[in-house]
Amino acid sequence: MSTSRRERTQDACPGVLRTHPAADGALARLRLPGGRLAPRTAGELAACARELGDGHLELTSRGNVQIRGLADGAAAALAGRARAVGLLPSDTHERIRNIVASPLSGRGPGGRDVRGLVAALDEGLRADPVLAALPGRVLFAVDDGSGDLEGIPADLALRAGPGGQTLVCVAGETLALRVPDMVAVPALLAAARAFVERVAAGGPAASAWRVAELPDGRDQLLAAAAGVAATAGALVADDRPITPGASTGRSKRPASPGARPGAHAQRDGRWALTALVPLGRLRADQLDLVAGIAERLEDASVGGDQGTAGDCALVVTPWRSVVLLDLTAAQLADVRTRLAAAGLVVEEDSGWLGVTSCAGRPGCARALADVRRDATRVALAAGSGARRPALPVHWSGCGRRCGQPSGAVAEVVAQPDGYHVRAVSLASSAPFVVTWAPDAPVPVGAAGDGDREPGVVDWSALVDAVTEARELHRRETG
């Protein structure tokens, strides 16, 4: 779905102070820079969802959280409670604090600790009045050098490298700047300011919501970053741009630990445990459970700066999962069992892998189907233990395709005549588009029909159609 200003004259991305009016009540989005979430803060979010919203927290593709179903006056109460736990440090900049980071930074076997860069970037964003004009869709990424954020469509990114140097990357540019760590954040902020100025100058650039939408001038963003580095006396490596380490084609790296349910080894001999949240809908009681475990893990840590915002044992990821850090081998099995019993996915072969959806009915007035319910039924029918399909699948309640992941994806889109299913792959190394659909769209049933009567939907046909679409890319690419 396009997010260009050609379709909208105002930035509609919600926050806490400006919510989005949905069919089931107001929706508020709270930013979690780097995904780090202190247990006390997590507990307060769970309480807010239970007492002010619909009892759930929605995890977004930017590692943020949403509370929906807010009644009149509830948003103001949510804002006050968010301030009290540090989730609303700036009224003017709240919607631009979209920062994703490597979830195992400082603990994973590869890469460097970039938590300090994340904190400095967040602080720098909030300190600059010019950057309050950034669109709420602009996304920052801080990769620890492991490459686990390669698939994230960031507008502006830092990627840690060896020898105390960091790459500054701009969306749409095949070149990057290599600068010393101490200059990385100021350089990236300079690129962000250049984007704001480029849009404010008018002309074709005025329609850009994202850096990649600029018709030209992205090199000017890199030039602004280089200028800051030069002014600080930090020469760019080789005094010229260099090709970033991230591949411009299909990544050969394994998926990020944040995207893969299950246990992941830390460099200190302990373990991280990733729990996928089905359809990104985290119940308040599930978050209470995770927060309680994280609090005990932090209390048990010895030495260092444990308990600070930069060293939390709980991370929310842009893959709609939560990661618990610093588990001992003895703790791992028990925690895995408890999370699974609560309905979180900790098995690597689950039918929930790669399944996402928009809100659908009844939360969205535009939706033609309850896509969450239908996606759940199909995911459960897929079961566990089968080979993981090549493509993720996204369910959309209408043709707008809200929340659909970028890149190759199987689409299940509700239309007036039923579900339309197709597979789309856009690999830059071998560009192609493949579509497939059943002979006739699968009916979605009457809108708002509650529990479906048997036979309204041909579930076997829908399961087969989705499976075929997800596997098609594998056969076409070999």
C-alpha angles and dihedrals in degrees: 000000000000117000096188122140085238085081100035128035094199133048101254098186105129128229134171097277094043111037130188118247108231131175091258096046136286120330122214126192122206121198121229107188108215090359093266111150123183113220094241090052091047090052091052091050090053090050091049092051091050098043102033107022141032095292096263139092116215115216113215133211088254096058093257129122133233133202115201136182093056113167124216109299094013093102091062090051090048091051091053093050092045090054091051092060097039099258094119106045094151131034093194098046103032097113097049097058092100104144125154121190139180103283096217095045110150091015109051121099091244133044134028135280106272099168090108090054091051092051092047092048092051091048092047093050092052093046097056116079091196092061092059084082093063112118113254090240095064108113128203123199131194112194118193091217096267091103093233091136095054092112095050111102096225122174095210124014146179121209119191116230136182126286097034094298132127134199119233109208131190122201113255094019121110091203131068138188122245111212137163114273093249091061099041099091096042089049093051092047089052089055089050091051090049089055092052090049092047092054093043091054089071129215120100091334091063090078094059119112094168131039091243089058093065107114089215140340101072087126087061088063090056090046090054090052091049091049092057091049091051093047090052089054092247109129118216110245110271085359090264141075118281134201111267120239093242113100118244091212132049109326116243092197120106116258117275117273085243090062097045117073116223139048124331125190119243122212091246094060095260127107141246119210121206118203118192114217109220108245088346092280107136114187118223092242091051090053090048089055094048092045092051092052091047091050092054091047092053092046089052094051116107126213129346122070097305115167095037123120090253095053104045120151091221126070130180112210135204088242090071094254137114123227125207113203136203100029118161119226088253092054097044101078094046094049092046090053093048094049092048091049088054092056100261119134115243100153119098094218099050121141087233094071112120095002118134136157144181120249095270122175134016094016097052122052092205094056120106097197145026092254095174091060093045094045089051093053093049093045092051090048089055088060125183136295098046123118109276112255117247096237132052114234126225125194118210127190092210142004094280089080094208114198095011112156119245121251128020113007143150109237126211105185125181112225130173090266096045142279117334115203127195141152121229124188124181109179112169092212091058110010116206142137121218124186129190132172137166118265089263131016113264110247116248097201128237116321112259093009094145113213107012120242115239112272098023089109125034093227095180090055091049093049090049092047094051093045092049092049093050093049097043094081091054092055094044095049098036 
